[in-house]
Every structure is written in C-alpha cells, then in structure tokens.
Amino acid sequence: MEKEWYVVNTYSGHESKVKEKLEMRASSMGLEDYIFRVVVPEQTEVEYKDGVKKEKVKKMFPGYILVEMIMTDEAWFVVRNTPGVTGFIGSSGKGAKPFPLTPAEVDKILGSMGMSRLDIANELQIGDQVKVVDGPFANMYGKVTSINFEKQQVEVALDLFGQETNVELELTQISKA
C-alpha cells in the first residue's frame, strides 16, 4: 500500500484542533509510519479597510482537513475516532473505506497554499529518478540534479533528442518514479 491523501470532515471551526489531536494520537499510538501529514487548507487574503492593509487567513474548505496516510484498518480507525472528526469524504459509510483524492486534486489544493504533494525534505534527494507528470515534458523520466527548497522547484536531467538537458520544474509537475 502507498500513502495517499484523504479528505476528513470535522466540526466547522475545529479544523486546527482536530489537526493537533490527530497528530498527537498518531504519535502516541505509534502510527507515524501510516499517518504522515495533516493539513488545514488555508489561504492568506489581503484586505484594505480604511486605507489599512490587513492580511487575513481564510479556510479554503471550512469543516475539512486533508490527511496523507496509508489506509490500514488501524490508521483508518484512529482518524475516524479522533475527537472532532465526523467522517471521511468518499466513503459510503457502512464500514466502507473512502476513496483517496487524485494527485491532480491534491496538487491543485496544496499548490494554492504554496505546498507540494512531495515532502521534498524527506522524500526527494539528488540522484532520484522522477517522472514528469505535467507540462511540455509530461511522461518523460529523468534524474534530479538539484533541489531548491525555497522555490519548491527541482532541476531534472532529461534526455531530449539524445542529449541530456537540465530542466527546471515545479514540484507539482513531478512524481517519484
């Protein structure tokens, strides 16, 4: 099984508390190898009121959080029974496990927050083989030659017309091969 992203329904206004509780439960129950990241989708909006600039953090999907996890029975049970969680989106109920988000959906949501589906600090290293999934080089394979943590970009060596060429790509445009 591989890790995938799921949408979890929470009480509206309790997203941050649920995130905190879920991370603590995963840690205390030894499920760090199954429950990886918990994200509250938020965006910062700039408002001007009476000539004063104010930045406001708004929830993109009030009442929902994203959880990156491997869907085992134990991990599923822990997430479902975390205080404040009302269920998973994509589950018919009656004990049926939910469907994960597609990589494109995850990339769109996380990309708007300046994040990436890949946890580059832990998952991606120089020399790793990657597949380009978006853009003009889609479906090509290459090797990571450099990683820019600040810009969330990688440089990948691709074989273009028999010649190795370095191409700069966003993290949303690649997946591990």
JOCOR-V897648 format. One record per helix or strand of 2 or more residues. SS is the DSSP state (A for helix, B for strand). FROM is the first residue (numbers start at 1). TO is the last residue. If there is no record, write none. Layout:
ss=SS from=FROM to=TO
ss=SS from=FROM to=TO
This chain:
ss=B from=4 to=10
ss=A from=15 to=28
ss=B from=35 to=39
ss=B from=42 to=49
ss=B from=52 to=59
ss=B from=64 to=69
ss=A from=73 to=80
ss=B from=85 to=88
ss=A from=103 to=112
ss=A from=120 to=123
ss=B from=129 to=132
ss=B from=141 to=148
ss=B from=153 to=160
ss=B from=163 to=170
ss=A from=171 to=173
ss=B from=174 to=176
